[in-house]
């Protein structure tokens, strides 16, 4: 059994803010998947909505990786069908067995009593069917009693991303902040560039996602190299007309480089989105206008500074032509 990741709550180790998210069919399927990624990630979330308590205990005891155990009720987008008392008893059993983390919903956390002396950490989560204008007040509400706060909303378009980035930048402690849906994919790539980000999640494959907008683990590891990304990474955010352009920029990433290229498809609402971005981006982010990468010798860049907002207090982006 592998229990805790680190003795400090809310940390998974430097440069490793990436976890597998798994909704397995069976204990055997879960253990096979976990053994398959044990050399690639340091942490995995397993959704056990339809599992028995005995199966969850065996999972934790036999797992080669530290686990986040999650049992989601329908009101938060899950499929657990039993009484609330049984669901909380399942999470309690996971903690007794030595789970590194249990993920418990914001309206149930006070009723989940972890064993005395337990090293299991508590992730307190809330999921929204929309994207609130701000998530900061929700984080403050959930922070007491939480080792990690998780807040997730659904993004209908690019302007719904800024509450996520605002929370990641201003959180008072470790957070998981993500936007669901196709428009929110970019939050899953950029989250680890924030100091307060605890983890972002990747799926076992494109066919086995556990949430809308989730990306495959292989893409996050092999295309974006997220295990080498942190708050000091220089982010080059390239505005793209379509996914083909975005993939072209993604393919510019190289393992070991302290920079991250991310293609951002913005077919609508571009000007307003960029104005918002100019006010709220981290200092390590750079934005480029639409276009595909041009062939250059390694390390050579042609840059110019250009204002994208009339607000004189807004930072200047470096745009790469």
N, C-alpha and C positions, 0 to 999 in steps of 0.2 A: 504493500500500500504506500502510495505517495500522498502526503497530507498537505502541509502548508508550503507555499512558494517562498516566503520570506517572513522574517519575524516582525517586520514593520508592516502594519495594515495598509492595504491599498497600493502595494508595490509588487511588481512581478520581475524585477531585475532590470538593469539598464539596457535600453535598446530592444526590449522584448515586450512591446505593448500590443501583442497580437495573440488572440486565442482562437482555437477551433470551436465552432458552434455546431453541435451535433444533435439531431433528433432521431435516434436509432430505433430500428424495428425490434431489437432484442438485446439482451446482455451480450450475446456472442458477437453481434454486429458492432456494438459499442466498443468492446475490447479489441476487436480486430482493427477498427478505425483508429483507436487511440494508439495502439502499438505501431500502426503505419505512419503516424506523424510525430512520434515521441522524440525524434532527433531534430524536428523542425520548429516546434513551438514548446513553450514552457507551461502552458495552461490550456485547459479545454472546458467548455461549458457543455453539459449534457442535459437535454430536456427530457424529463422523466414523467411527463403528464399522464401517461397510460401505464406506468410501471407499478408493481407491488413494492411494499416496503422491503421485503426480503431481497428482491432484485436490486434495489438501490444500494442496500448494504453491501451486497456482493460486488457491485460495480465499484464502489469506493475502495473496498478492500483489495481488489485485483487491478485497479487502474495503474498504468505505468506513468501517468501524469497527474499532477494536482488538478482537482476538479472544482468547477462551479456547478453546483447541483441546482437545477431550476425545475419547478413544477408549477406551470402557469394555469390559472383558472380562466374560464371563458371571458370574464369581465375585463381581463387584461390581454385578451387575444390567444389564450391557451385552450387546451382541450381536456383538462382534468374534470371528471364527471362526478366525483364523490363529494362527501360533505367536507366543509372547511376544516373541521377538526382532524380528519384523516389526512388531508393535504399537509397541514402543519406538522402532524406526527411524522409524516414521511420526511420532511425537511429536518426535523429533529433527529430522526434516525440517521440521516446522512451525516449530520454533525457528530453524533456519537461514534460513527464509523470512521471519522477523520477527514471528512471533506474539507478542502481548503477554504471554500466559500459556499454559502447558500444564498440564493437570490430570492428575496421575499418581497411581496408587493407592499406598497406604501400604506395601504389600509389594513394590513395583516401583521405588520412587523412587530407591533407591541404585544401581540399574542404568541409570537414565536420565542420561547424561552430556550436559549442554548444551554447545554450542560455546563455546570460549574467547572471552571478551569479549562474549558474548551479552547482550542487554538483556531477553531473555525471562525472565519470572518463573515460579516453580514453585508450583503449588497441589498440596499433598499431601492426598489425600482417603481417607476410609474410610466405608463404608456398612454399616449394621447392619440385619438383618432384624427386629430388635426394638428397644426403647429401653433402653440401659444405665441403671443407676441414677445414674451420673454419667459425664460425658464429660471431666472435667478431666484425669484421668490419661492418657487417650488423646491429648488435646491436647499435654500435656507430652512424650509419647513421639514425636509427629510433628513437633514444633516445630523441632528441629535440621534445618537444610537446607531448610526450607519458608519461602517468602515469605508464603504464606497456608495455613492449615490448614482443611480442610473435613471436618466430621463430620455425618453424617446418620443418623437412626434412624427407625423406623416407630412412629407413635403409635397405640395402640389406643384411647386415651381421653384425657381432659383431664389426668390425673395424669402422663402420659408427656411432657408439654410442659416440665416444670420442669428436666430435665437440659439442654435446649436453652437456656432462659433463664439458667440458672446459668452455662453456658459463655460465653454472650454477655456476661454481666456480669463474669466473672472471667478471661477469656482473657488470656494473656500477650502476644498479638500479634494481627494481623488474622485473622479467622475467618469462615468460612461455616458457619453452624449452622442446620439446618432439620429439621423433623419431616415425614416423608412420611405420606400418608393424609389422609382428610377431617378427622380430628381435629387434624391438624397445619397446616391452612391458615393459622391465625392466626399461626403463627411466621413465615410468609413476609411478613406485613404488618408485624409488630412488630419484626422483626430490625433494620431500619435505625435504630430508636430507640436502639440500643446503640452506643457509641463504637467498639467493636472489630469491629463488623460490617463485612465487606468489601463484599459485595453480597447481595442477594436476587434470585431469578430469576422472570421472568414468561414465559409462553408466547405464541407468536404469536397463538393463538386458543384457545378452550376445546376445540376438536377436535384441537389440535396440542401438547398438554402432553407434556413429556419426563419427568415424574415424577408419581406419585400425589399429589394435593393441590395441585399447582401451579395458580396463578391466571393468567388472561390478562393480558398486558401492559397492554391498554387499561384494565382494571379497576384495576390498581395505579397507573396514571398518572392516569386521569380521575376515578376515584371516591375513591381514597385520596391522590392527589397526592404519591406517595412521593419524587419528586425534590426536594421541599421539606422532607423529614423528616430529622431527625438526633437526636442525643442530647439536645438542648435542647428538643425538641418535647414539649408536654404531651399525654399520652396519656389519653383517656377510654375506659375499657374497660367496655362495657355488657353485663351478663349478659342473655341473650335466651332466650326459650322456643323460638324457631324461626328459620328463615332469613329469614322476612318481617320480623321485628323487627330482625334483624341488618342487613338491607338498609336499613331505615328509618334506623337510626343511621349507617350508612355514608354515606347521602345528606346527612348534616349537614355533611360535610367541605366546606371552601371553600379554593380555591387561595390561597396567600399567608398563610393563618392559621397561627400557630405552635402548632397543636393538631391532634390526630388522634383521630377517633371510630371505634371498632372494636366491632362487635357480636360477642359471644362466646356461641355456642349451647352451653349446658350442660344437656342433658336429664337427665343422671344424675351422681351423685357431686358435686353442687354444694357441699355444706358442706365436705367434705374438700378439694376443689380450692381453695375460697376461703381456707381456713386456710393451705394451702401458699402461695397467692398473697400473703397478708399478710406472710409471712416473707421472700419472695424478690423482691418487685416492686422496680423502680427507683423512685427518689423522684419522678420526673416522671409516674408512672402514677396514675390515679384510677379507681376502680371504681364502677359503679352497679348497682342491683338490676334485676330484670326490669321491662320496661315500654317503651312506644314513646315517641318524642320528643313533647313537648307544644309547642304554638305559643307562642313567646315573642318579645319584641322582641330584636333583635340585641344580644348581649353581656349580656343579663339572665340571672342564674342564681339558683336557690333551692337552697342546699346545707345539709347537716347532716353532722356527724361521727358515725360509728357504729362501734363495735368489731365485728369479725367473727372475732376470735380471742381465746381466754382467755389466750394468751401475752402477758404484759405488755410484753415486748420487741418485740412485733410492731408495725409502723407502723399508723397509722389511715388508712383510706380515706376519701375524700370521696365520699359517695354522692349522686347527683343524682336527686331525686324527680320 
